[in-house]
Amino acid sequence: MAEEQKKEYKVILPEGMEAGAYANAVSVHFNNNECVIDMAYTIPNSKEPTLKIVSRINMTHRTAESFLKVLSNALLDWKNKQETQKN
């Protein structure tokens, strides 16, 4: 079985996206073809609970699985650093 080669990619952040978008809510939807992740902001003081979508990400199931692993590892690293700083 051939080993999967790791590629290093150059990341390009389009102008105007440097600040990112703040989101405090997320919604995930799956269908037969893709995974859709909506990142949203809860609008405070609205008459009815309201979410404003700030970003929508469409990806394949395979990419979603990879994203889950990357996010889990990054969160675990962050938690470990927090624990190290407490001690």
N, CA, C and O of each residue as an XYZ file, in Angstrom:
348
protein
N       0.839     -1.177      0.000
C       0.000      0.000      0.000
C       0.886      1.242      0.000
O       1.774      1.367      0.843
N       0.663      2.128     -0.902
C       1.486      3.328     -1.023
C       1.190      4.300      0.107
O       0.039      4.487      0.503
N       2.262      4.920      0.621
C       2.093      5.917      1.670
C       1.529      7.192      1.082
O       1.918      7.625     -0.002
N       0.607      7.782      1.817
C       0.022      9.048      1.382
C       1.026     10.159      1.645
O       1.513     10.307      2.766
N       1.337     10.943      0.614
C       2.303     12.017      0.759
C       1.617     13.268      1.286
O       0.532     13.636      0.837
N       2.271     13.916      2.248
C       1.767     15.174      2.799
C       2.248     16.305      1.911
O       3.434     16.398      1.595
N       1.326     17.159      1.511
C       1.677     18.323      0.705
C       1.618     19.563      1.581
O       0.771     19.666      2.468
N       2.516     20.500      1.331
C       2.467     21.783      2.008
C       1.877     22.787      1.038
O       2.378     22.974     -0.071
N       0.808     23.430      1.473
C       0.108     24.379      0.627
C       0.413     25.804      1.040
O       0.585     26.102      2.222
N       0.476     26.671      0.060
C       0.578     28.100      0.323
C      -0.856     28.581      0.561
O      -1.739     28.323     -0.258
N      -1.089     29.268      1.662
C      -2.425     29.755      1.997
C      -2.527     31.217      1.588
O      -1.683     32.034      1.955
N      -3.558     31.537      0.834
C      -3.779     32.913      0.389
C      -5.072     33.409      1.025
O      -6.134     32.817      0.833
N      -4.976     34.498      1.781
C      -6.137     35.112      2.406
C      -6.535     36.320      1.570
O      -5.791     37.298      1.495
N      -7.707     36.257      0.942
C      -8.119     37.379      0.089
C      -8.181     38.699      0.863
O      -8.538     38.735      2.041
N      -7.829     39.764      0.176
C      -7.860     41.084      0.783
C      -9.271     41.377      1.287
O     -10.254     41.089      0.605
N      -9.360     41.935      2.452
C     -10.661     42.249      3.036
C     -11.167     41.175      3.995
O     -12.158     41.380      4.695
N     -10.483     40.022      4.025
C     -10.905     38.945      4.923
C      -9.987     38.800      6.134
O     -10.146     37.871      6.926
N      -9.035     39.708      6.279
C      -8.049     39.592      7.345
C      -8.677     39.540      8.731
O      -8.200     38.803      9.594
N      -9.734     40.306      8.959
C     -10.357     40.369     10.280
C     -11.226     39.154     10.561
O     -11.544     38.880     11.718
N     -11.613     38.427      9.534
C     -12.483     37.282      9.724
C     -13.904     37.711     10.018
O     -14.249     38.884      9.873
N     -14.724     36.768     10.430
C     -16.116     37.042     10.780
C     -16.389     36.393     12.126
O     -16.041     35.232     12.337
N     -17.001     37.125     13.027
C     -17.326     36.592     14.343
C     -18.589     35.734     14.249
O     -19.581     36.141     13.644
N     -18.545     34.559     14.845
C     -19.712     33.678     14.900
C     -19.794     33.067     16.290
O     -18.781     32.655     16.855
N     -21.001     33.011     16.838
C     -21.195     32.378     18.138
C     -22.258     31.274     18.069
O     -22.766     30.815     19.093
N     -22.579     30.865     16.846
C     -23.529     29.769     16.632
C     -23.151     29.046     15.345
O     -22.588     29.641     14.426
N     -23.467     27.763     15.292
C     -23.157     26.978     14.102
C     -24.284     25.988     13.846
O     -24.910     25.481     14.777
N     -24.526     25.728     12.591
C     -25.525     24.746     12.181
C     -24.899     23.866     11.107
O     -24.249     24.367     10.190
N     -25.092     22.565     11.221
C     -24.503     21.623     10.269
C     -25.612     20.803      9.625
O     -26.481     20.270     10.316
N     -25.579     20.704      8.296
C     -26.575     19.940      7.542
C     -25.849     18.980      6.608
O     -24.858     19.347      5.977
N     -26.344     17.756      6.523
C     -25.807     16.765      5.596
C     -26.895     16.344      4.624
O     -28.067     16.256      4.993
N     -26.509     16.085      3.386
C     -27.386     15.404      2.443
C     -26.545     14.317      1.782
O     -25.425     14.055      2.222
N     -27.054     13.693      0.753
C     -26.322     12.594      0.118
C     -25.024     13.021     -0.549
O     -24.132     12.196     -0.747
N     -24.906     14.297     -0.898
C     -23.753     14.753     -1.664
C     -22.747     15.592     -0.890
O     -21.567     15.617     -1.240
N     -23.194     16.277      0.154
C     -22.305     17.243      0.784
C     -22.685     17.525      2.235
O     -23.716     17.081      2.741
N     -21.811     18.275      2.865
C     -22.031     18.794      4.212
C     -22.047     20.316      4.088
O     -21.189     20.897      3.424
N     -23.013     20.952      4.719
C     -23.117     22.413      4.694
C     -23.012     22.910      6.134
O     -23.780     22.500      7.004
N     -22.049     23.798      6.369
C     -21.863     24.385      7.695
C     -22.178     25.870      7.602
O     -21.563     26.604      6.829
N     -23.148     26.299      8.404
C     -23.487     27.718      8.495
C     -22.943     28.264      9.804
O     -23.262     27.754     10.878
N     -22.126     29.294      9.711
C     -21.616     30.002     10.878
C     -22.481     31.243     11.027
O     -22.716     31.966     10.058
N     -22.956     31.488     12.251
C     -23.913     32.567     12.450
C     -23.578     33.387     13.687
O     -22.788     32.987     14.542
N     -24.212     34.551     13.743
C     -24.084     35.473     14.857
C     -25.477     35.666     15.446
O     -26.421     35.979     14.719
N     -25.609     35.483     16.745
C     -26.883     35.703     17.421
C     -27.091     37.196     17.578
O     -26.289     37.875     18.219
N     -28.161     37.711     16.997
C     -28.436     39.144     17.076
C     -29.064     39.447     18.436
O     -30.145     38.951     18.753
N     -28.378     40.265     19.234
C     -28.896     40.562     20.574
C     -30.089     41.513     20.533
O     -30.254     42.282     19.586
N     -30.905     41.449     21.557
C     -32.032     42.360     21.746
C     -33.052     42.342     20.621
O     -33.751     43.334     20.417
N     -33.158     41.241     19.883
C     -34.183     41.169     18.844
C     -35.468     40.627     19.468
O     -35.423     39.914     20.471
N     -36.615     40.969     18.872
C     -37.910     40.569     19.418
C     -38.064     39.055     19.440
O     -38.660     38.499     20.363
N     -37.533     38.398     18.433
C     -37.534     36.944     18.397
C     -36.094     36.485     18.183
O     -35.314     37.192     17.544
N     -35.728     35.309     18.708
C     -34.349     34.838     18.520
C     -33.973     34.836     17.038
O     -34.661     34.229     16.217
N     -32.879     35.516     16.705
C     -32.482     35.670     15.306
C     -31.004     35.362     15.139
O     -30.170     35.829     15.914
N     -30.688     34.573     14.118
C     -29.309     34.283     13.742
C     -29.032     34.899     12.384
O     -29.833     34.762     11.459
N     -27.900     35.575     12.262
C     -27.462     36.122     10.981
C     -26.311     35.260     10.490
O     -25.280     35.165     11.155
N     -26.478     34.632      9.332
C     -25.415     33.806      8.758
C     -24.282     34.725      8.315
O     -24.489     35.661      7.542
N     -23.080     34.443      8.819
C     -21.910     35.241      8.433
C     -21.008     34.488      7.467
O     -20.168     35.086      6.795
N     -21.190     33.158      7.399
C     -20.391     32.356      6.478
C     -21.068     31.011      6.261
O     -21.603     30.418      7.197
N     -21.041     30.538      5.029
C     -21.555     29.209      4.698
C     -20.439     28.450      4.005
O     -19.812     28.949      3.071
N     -20.201     27.229      4.483
C     -19.143     26.393      3.927
C     -19.776     25.111      3.413
O     -20.462     24.413      4.159
N     -19.550     24.799      2.150
C     -20.023     23.555      1.544
C     -18.808     22.661      1.318
O     -17.793     23.101      0.779
N     -18.923     21.396      1.738
C     -17.801     20.484      1.548
C     -18.295     19.059      1.355
O     -19.431     18.723      1.690
N     -17.417     18.235      0.809
C     -17.742     16.821      0.640
C     -17.712     16.141      2.003
O     -17.184     16.690      2.970
N     -18.284     14.941      2.072
C     -18.245     14.179      3.322
C     -16.805     13.892      3.738
O     -16.467     13.953      4.921
N     -15.977     13.584      2.774
C     -14.567     13.278      3.051
C     -13.852     14.490      3.640
O     -13.082     14.364      4.592
N     -14.110     15.656      3.071
C     -13.494     16.876      3.585
C     -14.030     17.191      4.979
O     -13.287     17.682      5.829
N     -15.307     16.916      5.223
C     -15.900     17.147      6.544
C     -15.220     16.266      7.590
O     -14.956     16.716      8.705
N     -14.937     15.013      7.234
C     -14.235     14.120      8.163
C     -12.839     14.651      8.469
O     -12.402     14.629      9.620
N     -12.141     15.126      7.447
C     -10.812     15.687      7.631
C     -10.882     16.943      8.501
O     -10.048     17.139      9.385
N     -11.877     17.787      8.247
C     -12.071     19.008      9.030
C     -12.301     18.675     10.499
O     -11.746     19.332     11.380
N     -13.113     17.662     10.765
C     -13.387     17.238     12.137
C     -12.099     16.842     12.854
O     -11.892     17.220     14.007
N     -11.236     16.088     12.185
C      -9.962     15.671     12.779
C      -9.066     16.874     13.069
O      -8.481     16.978     14.147
N      -8.966     17.771     12.105
C      -8.111     18.958     12.270
C      -8.633     19.829     13.413
O      -7.859     20.294     14.248
N      -9.946     20.045     13.446
C     -10.535     20.868     14.498
C     -10.365     20.219     15.867
O     -10.037     20.901     16.839
N     -10.582     18.924     15.952
C     -10.415     18.199     17.223
C      -8.984     18.291     17.726
O      -8.758     18.542     18.909
N      -8.011     18.089     16.834
C      -6.598     18.171     17.224
C      -6.217     19.581     17.664
O      -5.481     19.751     18.636
N      -6.714     20.594     16.953
C      -6.398     21.972     17.307
C      -6.988     22.322     18.672
O      -6.343     23.003     19.469
N      -8.205     21.862     18.946
C      -8.840     22.123     20.231
C      -8.111     21.400     21.358
O      -7.931     21.958     22.440
N      -7.699     20.181     21.113
C      -6.942     19.428     22.109
C      -5.607     20.107     22.412
O      -5.208     20.205     23.572
N      -4.917     20.577     21.368
C      -3.660     21.309     21.568
C      -3.887     22.548     22.417
O      -3.110     22.830     23.329
N      -4.950     23.289     22.122
C      -5.265     24.510     22.868
C      -5.541     24.179     24.334
O      -5.035     24.853     25.232
N      -6.349     23.134     24.573
C      -6.655     22.732     25.949
C      -5.382     22.336     26.694
O      -5.211     22.706     27.856
N      -4.502     21.604     26.056
C      -3.240     21.202     26.686
C      -2.381     22.417     27.036
O      -1.764     22.453     28.101
N      -2.340     23.403     26.156
C      -1.574     24.628     26.434
C      -2.181     25.385     27.610
O      -1.455     25.945     28.431
N      -3.508     25.402     27.695
C      -4.171     26.077     28.816
C      -3.823     25.387     30.128
O      -3.549     26.050     31.129
N      -3.833     24.080     30.127
C      -3.488     23.320     31.333
C      -2.034     23.557     31.728
O      -1.725     23.687     32.913
N      -1.152     23.614     30.752
C       0.268     23.855     31.023
C       0.473     25.237     31.624
O       1.302     25.399     32.520
N      -0.258     26.224     31.156
C      -0.127     27.597     31.671
C      -0.658     27.720     33.100
O      -0.192     28.574     33.855
N      -1.625     26.881     33.484
C      -2.186     26.926     34.833
C      -1.186     26.393     35.851
O      -1.171     26.828     37.003
N      -0.358     25.458     35.425
C       0.586     24.808     36.361
C       1.858     25.556     36.516
O       2.738     25.131     37.265
